Amino acid sequence: MKKAIFILIILGVFVYFPVQSTTGFKIEIQDWEKKQELLNIDKKQLEGWGWKALNINEKRVVNRKIRVAIIDSGIDREHSDLKGIIKKEYNAINSAKSVVDDTGHGTSVAGIIGAINNGKGIRGVSDSNSLEIYSIKAFSNNTSKVEYLERALKWTIQNNVDIINFSAGTAKESPKLLDLINEATSKNIIIVAAAGNNISNEVDFPARLDNVISVGAVNYNLKKLSGTSYGKIDFVGPGTNIITTQPNNSYGYFGFTSAATAYVSGVIANKISSYTDKDNYTLNSILDELKNNSIDLKNKDKYGYGFIQD
């Protein structure tokens, strides 16, 4: 049977999901324990370069709270930097069970998007006063199935979220997932997805879709990270040595297109929080706004419309 590759990037490690069928994924993690580094450092260091590089507008007028759905491994809602912003949880693997982040990936993504500015730890791209995070667990022990992702997407549609962050991707398209993505975007839900870390010009699904915002990753010097996908890229974001939240009230390094995707989701949440209603903007109008603000890096294949700016 022909295999496709589903990739979820954890702290810059390639995590592969060889698809044996349209319903099953199997994972192999490389050097997870070696790559994870939990830190105890001061607030100034924890703010990090990524947040500063986006030129966050802290005086933005906020007219409503934005619902950002994170389809991932779950989120540690008890983390001191995330308390109070996780408004809803759903376990797409087993709805009878609580949501527990068993890898730290989802918690890392959540910290980049919306960690509370509480004078300690880190701060997220989006102000917690304008943000509600919806945590959807579709990966357990870094294993998932298409049916879990279907449930996750259906739940986000039912809950009328504004943004879906999907820091993952697959080489092979799923017709069922494609239908749900099209349904979500028809309801003006903005989907932001990782371009992938495939060392090729083949961007992952769903990032390569025209109605999904595709995100690549760059380093401090705004140069493409080696090993990340290029081609159909919309924007790039910070993707190296990002310090963010980890389970058990800790912090760790995170990176590559998973991190960059979270940064872009946070910026989009900021942009649309100024609109009083979801019907007052479209995907294309938000894309135009992002294009106008981004730093043009002069190579569309590698950087799309450029480095995202708030």
C-alpha angles and dihedrals in degrees: 000000000000113000130219124196123237112193130200112175117216117189091330094310117126109238111192129208108191105201112223093178139354090274107042138067129186123196139207119191121204122207095337094154092045094049097046111089118177112204139205105196136137130276096256092057093042094059087072135191097277096065093046094047092060094062093227114214103226093180096060117138109243117205101171144004116263121223110221115188116205112199102197144095094317130267132260097238092185094065108120090233093052104038113128099012098081098088101170137014132197130183105211090184096055117357091197091064129075122249113262123172104225097177107031094236097113092044089052092051092048092052093054092049102042119356108157119256093231101143095263137070115003136326126228128232093248122059111247089227089066099038142081118180120210110201117209118183110209098148126064120183083349093299126120144164132213089245090060091052090048090054090046093053093045090052093051090051092048090050093050097231121183101217134022116204112203111178092182141064148183135225092222124062121233113214091209093051090045091056092050092047090052090049091050095049091046085062090053095256108151114222119202117190139178116257089216141239099261102128088233144087090257108107116205128252126285093021092063093061117106092232094052125076109237119211130201128185135241138184131238090286091052091249122140113267112246110252097026123121124256137185114071095039122151100184141349129223140182110301111164134075094354113170113212145147123303130183121281094040093293138122134228146170117277133175159142123068093330090065094039091053091054091052091053092048089053093051091049090050088055092049097050095042087077091063116087093213139025090235092063095078141032134210089257094050091050090047090053091050092049092047092052092052101040125100107250108230093187100237114087095186092058103029108019110205090346146260110341118250130188 
